[in-house]
Amino acid sequence: MLSVVWDNSSDVIGISVRGVSGDVTTMLSPTYMKMYSVDSNDADRGTALAFDLDARCFKLGSGADVVPINIYDLHFKDLIPGGKHFKSSKSQSLGEEETISIAKLVVRSWKSNEPKSLLMHDLVRTRGTPEVNIRCEANITRMEKNSLVIVMRDISERFKRFEAEKKVISETTARLKDAAANRFTRHEVKNGLLAAIGLCDSLNESILKKKPFQIESEDAEETKSTIRIEPEDAEETTSTIGCKNDIQDEGKSQVTNYLFELNKTLHEILDTILAEAMARDVVHEVYEPKLERVDVPGLLADIMNHNSSKASFRRFPITTSPSPLPNYALDPQLLKYIHRNAISNACKYGKKGGIVSTNVKYEAGRGMLKMEVVNQPGKHHLEILKLGKLAQELVLSPRQRLEVHCTEDSNNQVSASHSSGDGAWIMHKCAKTLRGTCGIKFEIDKTTFSFDCPVKLFNENLANTNIKYEDFKLPKNLQAVAIDDSNIQRKLLSRFFMFAGVPVDNIHVLGATAKEINEFCDWSITFVDEHPDDYILMIVDENLDVQEEQVGTNQSTVSGSGSVAEIRKRLLVNQERKILALIRSANDSSSDVAIYNSRAHGYLAKNPVKKDHVLETLAPLWLKRFPKFEISKSQSSTGDNRRTAVDELIVTMDDLMVVHHLGKATCSEGRPTDHVK
């Protein structure tokens, strides 16, 4: 029975005995050959292994090599070692490194003073290419003072599974951290920046629409009857008034310039943080493209600052075919990220100060948009050409960089991070997100980065009917309802509705008090009952913070999408058919948007409110909800009853303080002030 166990055990059994001289003889069961044979069928099951270790081996340090004195091949039934005897250097069973790794395990086993112990040990297998470390688990049992039994088990597969699980946990944790960072970035930082941008726009409009110094008609009559101005005095008075007007115009111009620079800076910061948040989602393959109307040449020109820099216009020319290009339904953030990184790499590794051209071509037959960024050869261009196709593979691989670029950055004392080399790889991921491809080609006289993806004309539903989005008008019998807990956002929503052509009397914006938020569902049901013949456009903020005055600092959050789901559930079918309910939120991850779409009729991104973009944003959402809606210019609401944006959106001192506290709100780890909600 013992012979059967010895020959057929799945684990390697080792019996080690110490002699009077201190030398140790160890015998391993035939199963040991399974670990060292590339093909387990080639292992000789009948042959065991025995070897002797000199007593001095047990006095060596832990890092020293342990070389057996003698090694034997024998069978268990042989009571006397009558097998083949050979030196370790000439061993046919195991190589020298393999023998030393087993001998080290035996030495470690004898140094353990416990009756039973468990050791983790790596055996070396040199057969095959490359060399492999076999992770083993060894159970040591002392039988007597001078004998012990070693049972070895190969746990390589178990260890690989453990490493894979550890990697999955690490990646999952990183993804959760990125998701939390993205949520904070989108909800808190983005909200603050959008509020500040809205204030800048309102201030600028207020200044531009401010009336110059003049005398009203009634005051003029009174002045004419009570004050008599002589000719000389009249000339002096006219000169004084003109001087004051010049000073006012100059001051207005300076303020306008400051507001322009502030607005530009805020937009650049917003683009940067949105690009970083998008890149995290793209890497984790959870980003869903947000299709918008994109003027490709205009978008790329903004990236290169063509409008403000003639030098940039000359160094970074943009050509299109055909010219001009039509507007496409694209994700501007993805396109900007790809182009910005392509230009950055061209400037960094191409010819210093050289021309970097961008060529955009639209192939109408295939419905493909192709973009090429071409730069002149740089300092190490010849070395890159020697790599051939390997250069492109390295550039587009994660955490890989060309060696010449690493050396150059090291010489320039550029610090490397964990993401060094990921730029081109993330560009490749962005292209994949748009269902496109990208590549790079190194030629003798230039380097060309190429990107192509399928595109459709913006708002193809309207394009197929030969109607422009400018012709889209909301119906006259429309009631606009919105709710937001932020004072600034409520003003921006009123502005949004006015830009959409909704009369002021039909605009209803709630959320100023906790009561309005808590009772929004009941109010909405009553409102729908009171307007049976009207369409209702409802825009609801997702995160409605309720500050109870009686409770003090305690705060709760009401889900806007949850409220909309309850409203739709309580309405009659005929009532619900005439409602378009949209969830407005800065959180635009694919999981969040899926929740919004399941509870409401659509999702409205929280972006800066621009008059020219309001109808083009609403048109596809409206036509999707009401596909049989007839578009006619006659449906346009008259503008007689509309207030101006200045009348509706009055900028107060509290609003201006938002800009002052914006830096604190965006940089602090806590929650920003409620004004920038």
Solvent accessible surface area in square Angstrom, and as a share of the most:
residue,aa,sasa,rsa
1,M,185,0.83
2,L,125,0.62
3,S,53,0.34
4,V,88,0.51
5,V,69,0.40
6,W,7,0.02
7,D,44,0.23
8,N,94,0.48
9,S,25,0.16
10,S,94,0.61
11,D,20,0.10
12,V,1,0.00
13,I,30,0.15
14,G,0,0.00
15,I,64,0.33
16,S,0,0.00
17,V,76,0.44
18,R,79,0.29
19,G,42,0.40
20,V,166,0.95
21,S,88,0.57
22,G,18,0.18
23,D,49,0.26
24,V,0,0.00
25,T,65,0.38
26,T,0,0.00
27,M,45,0.20
28,L,2,0.01
29,S,0,0.00
30,P,4,0.03
31,T,8,0.05
32,Y,3,0.01
33,M,22,0.10
34,K,75,0.32
35,M,15,0.07
36,Y,1,0.00
37,S,12,0.08
38,V,108,0.62
39,D,67,0.35
40,S,62,0.40
41,N,132,0.68
42,D,109,0.57
43,A,16,0.12
44,D,82,0.43
45,R,134,0.49
46,G,30,0.29
47,T,24,0.14
48,A,0,0.00
49,L,3,0.01
50,A,5,0.04
51,F,3,0.01
52,D,25,0.13
53,L,0,0.00
54,D,30,0.16
55,A,30,0.23
56,R,174,0.63
57,C,14,0.08
58,F,38,0.16
59,K,171,0.73
60,L,78,0.39
61,G,55,0.53
62,S,115,0.74
63,G,68,0.66
64,A,38,0.29
65,D,89,0.46
66,V,7,0.04
67,V,73,0.42
68,P,7,0.04
69,I,73,0.37
70,N,28,0.15
71,I,1,0.01
72,Y,44,0.17
73,D,28,0.15
74,L,15,0.08
75,H,76,0.34
76,F,65,0.27
77,K,166,0.70
78,D,56,0.29
79,L,174,0.87
80,I,140,0.71
81,P,88,0.55
82,G,67,0.65
83,G,32,0.30
84,K,111,0.47
85,H,95,0.42
86,F,19,0.08
87,K,111,0.47
88,S,19,0.12
89,S,94,0.60
90,K,154,0.65
91,S,21,0.13
92,Q,145,0.64
93,S,17,0.11
94,L,6,0.03
95,G,29,0.28
96,E,100,0.45
97,E,91,0.41
98,E,0,0.00
99,T,5,0.03
100,I,13,0.06
101,S,7,0.04
102,I,4,0.02
103,A,0,0.00
104,K,57,0.24
105,L,2,0.01
106,V,2,0.01
107,V,10,0.06
108,R,96,0.35
109,S,0,0.00
110,W,13,0.04
111,K,95,0.40
112,S,20,0.13
113,N,137,0.70
114,E,105,0.47
115,P,92,0.58
116,K,153,0.65
117,S,26,0.17
118,L,98,0.49
119,L,29,0.14
120,M,86,0.38
121,H,19,0.08
122,D,54,0.28
123,L,1,0.00
124,V,25,0.14
125,R,52,0.19
126,T,54,0.32
127,R,76,0.28
128,G,50,0.48
129,T,134,0.78
130,P,100,0.63
131,E,109,0.49
132,V,55,0.31
133,N,95,0.49
134,I,7,0.04
135,R,65,0.24
136,C,0,0.00
137,E,26,0.12
138,A,0,0.00
139,N,69,0.35
140,I,4,0.02
141,T,42,0.24
142,R,62,0.23
143,M,120,0.54
144,E,127,0.57
145,K,162,0.69
146,N,68,0.35
147,S,20,0.13
148,L,0,0.00
149,V,36,0.21
150,I,2,0.01
151,V,47,0.27
152,M,3,0.01
153,R,116,0.42
154,D,71,0.37
155,I,8,0.04
156,S,23,0.15
157,E,110,0.49
158,R,108,0.39
159,F,70,0.29
160,K,124,0.53
161,R,142,0.52
162,F,112,0.47
163,E,61,0.27
164,A,54,0.42
165,E,104,0.47
166,K,101,0.43
167,K,136,0.57
168,V,95,0.54
169,I,113,0.57
170,S,66,0.43
171,E,92,0.41
172,T,64,0.37
173,T,58,0.34
174,A,43,0.33
175,R,111,0.40
176,L,117,0.58
177,K,137,0.58
178,D,38,0.20
179,A,51,0.40
180,A,64,0.50
181,A,40,0.31
182,N,3,0.01
183,R,120,0.44
184,F,67,0.28
185,T,20,0.12
186,R,11,0.04
187,H,18,0.08
188,E,18,0.08
189,V,14,0.08
190,K,5,0.02
191,N,2,0.01
192,G,1,0.01
193,L,2,0.01
194,L,4,0.02
195,A,1,0.00
196,A,0,0.00
197,I,1,0.00
198,G,6,0.06
199,L,6,0.03
200,C,2,0.01
201,D,22,0.11
202,S,4,0.03
203,L,41,0.20
204,N,46,0.24
205,E,45,0.20
206,S,36,0.23
207,I,34,0.17
208,L,112,0.56
209,K,113,0.48
210,K,144,0.61
211,K,157,0.66
212,P,94,0.59
213,F,110,0.46
214,Q,108,0.48
215,I,100,0.51
216,E,108,0.48
217,S,86,0.55
218,E,142,0.64
219,D,74,0.38
220,A,35,0.27
221,E,111,0.50
222,E,111,0.50
223,T,47,0.27
224,K,151,0.64
225,S,92,0.59
226,T,99,0.58
227,I,100,0.51
228,R,216,0.79
229,I,89,0.45
230,E,94,0.42
231,P,108,0.68
232,E,146,0.66
233,D,71,0.37
234,A,36,0.28
235,E,131,0.59
236,E,117,0.52
237,T,57,0.33
238,T,96,0.56
239,S,72,0.46
240,T,65,0.38
241,I,57,0.29
242,G,30,0.29
243,C,73,0.44
244,K,116,0.49
245,N,41,0.21
246,D,95,0.49
247,I,111,0.56
248,Q,97,0.43
249,D,82,0.42
250,E,109,0.49
251,G,31,0.30
252,K,64,0.27
253,S,57,0.37
254,Q,88,0.39
255,V,66,0.38
256,T,33,0.19
257,N,84,0.43
258,Y,148,0.56
259,L,18,0.09
260,F,128,0.53
261,E,94,0.42
262,L,61,0.30
263,N,31,0.16
264,K,71,0.30
265,T,63,0.37
266,L,7,0.03
267,H,51,0.23
268,E,86,0.38
269,I,75,0.38
270,L,8,0.04
271,D,42,0.22
272,T,80,0.47
273,I,33,0.17
274,L,26,0.13
275,A,5,0.04
276,E,92,0.41
277,A,1,0.00
278,M,4,0.02
279,A,7,0.06
280,R,74,0.27
281,D,11,0.05
282,V,2,0.01
283,V,47,0.27
284,H,23,0.10
285,E,116,0.52
286,V,56,0.32
287,Y,23,0.09
288,E,97,0.44
289,P,44,0.28
290,K,43,0.18
291,L,112,0.56
292,E,72,0.32
293,R,61,0.22
294,V,6,0.03
295,D,69,0.36
296,V,1,0.00
297,P,36,0.23
298,G,27,0.26
299,L,28,0.14
300,L,0,0.00
301,A,18,0.14
302,D,87,0.45
303,I,34,0.17
304,M,18,0.08
305,N,71,0.36
306,H,23,0.10
307,N,134,0.68
308,S,84,0.54
309,S,37,0.24
310,K,164,0.69
311,A,62,0.48
312,S,17,0.11
313,F,122,0.51
314,R,157,0.57
315,R,64,0.23
316,F,23,0.09
317,P,43,0.27
318,I,39,0.20
319,T,77,0.45
320,T,30,0.18
321,S,55,0.35
322,P,71,0.45
323,S,90,0.58
324,P,120,0.75
325,L,14,0.07
326,P,51,0.32
327,N,52,0.27
328,Y,0,0.00
329,A,20,0.16
330,L,4,0.02
331,D,1,0.01
332,P,21,0.13
333,Q,30,0.13
334,L,0,0.00
335,L,2,0.01
336,K,21,0.09
337,Y,23,0.09
338,I,0,0.00
339,H,0,0.00
340,R,90,0.33
341,N,31,0.16
342,A,5,0.04
343,I,13,0.07
344,S,60,0.39
345,N,53,0.27
346,A,7,0.06
347,C,36,0.22
348,K,80,0.34
349,Y,47,0.18
350,G,3,0.03
351,K,107,0.45
352,K,139,0.59
353,G,58,0.56
354,G,6,0.06
355,I,84,0.43
356,V,3,0.02
357,S,28,0.18
358,T,3,0.02
359,N,54,0.28
360,V,3,0.02
361,K,104,0.44
362,Y,38,0.14
363,E,45,0.20
364,A,75,0.58
365,G,86,0.83
366,R,159,0.58
367,G,17,0.17
368,M,32,0.14
369,L,2,0.01
370,K,73,0.31
371,M,2,0.01
372,E,49,0.22
373,V,2,0.01
374,V,27,0.15
375,N,14,0.07
376,Q,67,0.30
377,P,43,0.27
378,G,18,0.17
379,K,174,0.74
380,H,40,0.18
381,H,11,0.05
382,L,129,0.64
383,E,84,0.38
384,I,11,0.05
385,L,50,0.25
386,K,170,0.72
387,L,72,0.36
388,G,46,0.44
389,K,176,0.75
390,L,87,0.43
391,A,0,0.00
392,Q,72,0.32
393,E,105,0.47
394,L,45,0.22
395,V,25,0.15
396,L,27,0.14
397,S,32,0.20
398,P,62,0.39
399,R,142,0.52
400,Q,83,0.37
401,R,58,0.21
402,L,2,0.01
403,E,139,0.62
404,V,23,0.13
405,H,18,0.08
406,C,53,0.32
407,T,69,0.40
408,E,28,0.13
409,D,7,0.04
410,S,77,0.50
411,N,114,0.58
412,N,96,0.49
413,Q,168,0.75
414,V,72,0.41
415,S,106,0.68
416,A,82,0.64
417,S,69,0.44
418,H,149,0.66
419,S,48,0.31
420,S,31,0.20
421,G,20,0.19
422,D,9,0.05
423,G,28,0.27
424,A,10,0.08
425,W,42,0.15
426,I,22,0.11
427,M,2,0.01
428,H,66,0.29
429,K,24,0.10
430,C,0,0.00
431,A,0,0.00
432,K,121,0.51
433,T,33,0.19
434,L,13,0.07
435,R,180,0.66
436,G,11,0.10
437,T,86,0.50
438,C,16,0.10
439,G,11,0.11
440,I,28,0.14
441,K,127,0.54
442,F,39,0.16
443,E,53,0.24
444,I,143,0.73
445,D,99,0.51
446,K,72,0.31
447,T,11,0.07
448,T,15,0.09
449,F,15,0.06
450,S,33,0.21
451,F,2,0.01
452,D,36,0.19
453,C,1,0.00
454,P,40,0.25
455,V,12,0.07
456,K,129,0.55
457,L,68,0.34
458,F,34,0.14
459,N,18,0.09
460,E,72,0.32
461,N,102,0.53
462,L,5,0.02
463,A,42,0.33
464,N,110,0.56
465,T,79,0.46
466,N,142,0.73
467,I,49,0.25
468,K,144,0.61
469,Y,35,0.13
470,E,90,0.40
471,D,38,0.20
472,F,0,0.00
473,K,57,0.24
474,L,8,0.04
475,P,10,0.06
476,K,120,0.51
477,N,62,0.32
478,L,2,0.01
479,Q,18,0.08
480,A,0,0.00
481,V,0,0.00
482,A,0,0.00
483,I,0,0.00
484,D,0,0.00
485,D,30,0.15
486,S,1,0.01
487,N,49,0.25
488,I,3,0.02
489,Q,0,0.00
490,R,37,0.13
491,K,35,0.15
492,L,8,0.04
493,L,3,0.02
494,S,8,0.05
495,R,5,0.02
496,F,19,0.08
497,F,0,0.00
498,M,12,0.06
499,F,36,0.15
500,A,5,0.04
501,G,15,0.14
502,V,3,0.02
503,P,26,0.17
504,V,18,0.10
505,D,112,0.58
506,N,27,0.14
507,I,26,0.13
508,H,47,0.21
509,V,39,0.23
510,L,26,0.13
511,G,3,0.03
512,A,67,0.52
513,T,73,0.42
514,A,25,0.19
515,K,135,0.57
516,E,61,0.27
517,I,8,0.04
518,N,84,0.43
519,E,81,0.37
520,F,3,0.01
521,C,18,0.11
522,D,79,0.41
523,W,83,0.29
524,S,1,0.01
525,I,28,0.14
526,T,71,0.41
527,F,14,0.06
528,V,7,0.04
529,D,79,0.41
530,E,115,0.52
531,H,46,0.21
532,P,97,0.61
533,D,106,0.55
534,D,26,0.13
535,Y,48,0.18
536,I,3,0.02
537,L,0,0.00
538,M,4,0.02
539,I,1,0.00
540,V,0,0.00
541,D,5,0.03
542,E,20,0.09
543,N,35,0.18
544,L,1,0.00
545,D,18,0.09
546,V,2,0.01
547,Q,77,0.34
548,E,56,0.25
549,E,159,0.71
550,Q,165,0.73
551,V,78,0.45
552,G,39,0.38
553,T,129,0.75
554,N,93,0.48
555,Q,79,0.35
556,S,61,0.40
557,T,81,0.47
558,V,42,0.24
559,S,42,0.27
560,G,0,0.00
561,S,0,0.00
562,G,28,0.27
563,S,10,0.07
564,V,1,0.01
565,A,35,0.27
566,E,78,0.35
567,I,3,0.02
568,R,76,0.28
569,K,176,0.75
570,R,112,0.41
571,L,15,0.07
572,L,126,0.63
573,V,100,0.57
574,N,108,0.55
575,Q,44,0.20
576,E,27,0.12
577,R,149,0.55
578,K,62,0.26
579,I,4,0.02
580,L,1,0.00
581,A,1,0.01
582,L,0,0.00
583,I,0,0.00
584,R,12,0.04
585,S,2,0.02
586,A,1,0.01
587,N,5,0.03
588,D,19,0.10
589,S,26,0.17
590,S,31,0.20
591,S,72,0.46
592,D,15,0.08
593,V,30,0.17
594,A,60,0.47
595,I,76,0.38
596,Y,8,0.03
597,N,77,0.40
598,S,87,0.56
599,R,89,0.32
600,A,3,0.03
601,H,35,0.15
602,G,5,0.05
603,Y,31,0.12
604,L,7,0.04
605,A,36,0.28
606,K,4,0.02
607,N,64,0.33
608,P,34,0.21
609,V,17,0.10
610,K,69,0.29
611,K,135,0.57
612,D,103,0.54
613,H,88,0.39
614,V,3,0.02
615,L,24,0.12
616,E,15,0.07
617,T,52,0.30
618,L,1,0.00
619,A,0,0.00
620,P,51,0.32
621,L,38,0.19
622,W,2,0.01
623,L,23,0.11
624,K,165,0.70
625,R,63,0.23
626,F,23,0.10
627,P,104,0.66
628,K,189,0.80
629,F,29,0.12
630,E,138,0.62
631,I,37,0.19
632,S,43,0.28
633,K,141,0.60
634,S,89,0.57
635,Q,40,0.18
636,S,39,0.25
637,S,15,0.10
638,T,89,0.52
639,G,44,0.43
640,D,130,0.67
641,N,97,0.50
642,R,88,0.32
643,R,131,0.48
644,T,68,0.40
645,A,14,0.11
646,V,45,0.26
647,D,83,0.43
648,E,45,0.20
649,L,10,0.05
650,I,111,0.56
651,V,34,0.19
652,T,56,0.33
653,M,135,0.60
654,D,87,0.45
655,D,1,0.00
656,L,60,0.30
657,M,84,0.38
658,V,3,0.02
659,V,43,0.25
660,H,122,0.55
661,H,62,0.28
662,L,14,0.07
663,G,42,0.41
664,K,133,0.56
665,A,7,0.05
666,T,33,0.19
667,C,113,0.68
668,S,49,0.32
669,E,167,0.75
670,G,44,0.42
671,R,107,0.39
672,P,11,0.07
673,T,56,0.33
674,D,81,0.42
675,H,71,0.32
676,V,2,0.01
677,K,10,0.04
